[in-house]
Amino acid sequence: MNLKEIVVSTAYLPTIEYFAFIAKSEVFFMEDAETYQKQSYRNRAYIMTAGGVQTLILPTRHETQRSCIRDVRIDYKCPWQLKHWRAIESAYSGTPYFLYFRDFLYPFFEKKYEFLFDYNLELTETLLQLFKIKKAPAFTGTFEKEYHERFDLRNLIHPKKERFFQDTPYHQVFDDRFPFTGNLSVIDLLFNAGPDREYLLNLR
């Protein structure tokens, strides 16, 4: 597995695996010319709540769902930002690091962005800064069906695909109710264990 250069899709509150690949790579490219794909991490995330794993789906406008990823618009017909933040706050307010990092993330559930790509990009860049991963994405610019010199993760990091890394447990706030659940949104790691870059680097 050559991790010198990787290509990832945009993602909403990306998974721990997504961040581990970025941390391990030398350069990462973010795909910005593909056609939008539904039912992927591009607009969904998973968190652990008192009731178990909850899916957070960021709604997109129907007319843009076959568009280039950069042109996909966010749908605000329902108050998804309020609902998602309430779910995050309910899930993680009792964790050791929630109070330290909540203010970095809350603005993303208050400010309205027009485009999904822009929203995901700024959110991902903020999370990278919190984990002290000093890397900024390059962009593909044009769509390539296959890459031969870059490790292509665009369709491999997917809710329905097998994961690359084995679970390495850390304390989760509801571990008295549920067994350890790996590869949730990276905010699960952030709030429960802090911005542990070494955890990401050590995943195998």
C-alpha positions, 0 to 999 in steps of 0.5 A: 500500500503506497501512501505517498499520494492518496486521492479521497472524496469529499466527506461530511465529518469524515471517518477515523479511517479517512483521517488515518490515511491523510495522516499517513500520506505525504500528499492528499488530493481531494476529488473535486470533479466527480459526479456526486454519489448518494449513500456515501460518506460525502454527505453522511456521518456516524456517531455513537449516542446513548441509543447506539450508532446514529446516522447524520445525513446532510440533505442536498437539493434534488436538482443537483444530485447528478451534478459535479460534486463542486456544484451540489447545493445543500438543502435547508428546507428542514433544520438539519443543522440544529438536529445534527448539533443537538445529536452531537451535543447529546452524544458527547457532552459527557466526554472528556474533551467536548468542552475544549473543542465544541466551539471549533465545530459549532459554527458549522451548524450555525452558518449556512453554506451554499455548496456541500463541497465548500462546507465539507472542505472547511469542516475537514480543514478545521478538524485537521488543524485540531489533530495537528495534521499540517496538510492541506489538500490538493485538488484533482481538477479533472476527473480520472476514472483510475489512478495508477500512481496515487492510492485511490480511496474515492470509492474504497472508503465507503459505508458498505465497503470493508475497512482497511484498518483493524479497530484499536479501542479507546474509551467511548462514553457509552462503553458501559452499554455498547461494545467498542465501535470503530471507524465512526466520525473522527469527532468520536475520537476527538471528544472521547480521547482528544486530538490523538494524531498518534492514534491515527498514525498507529492504526494498522 
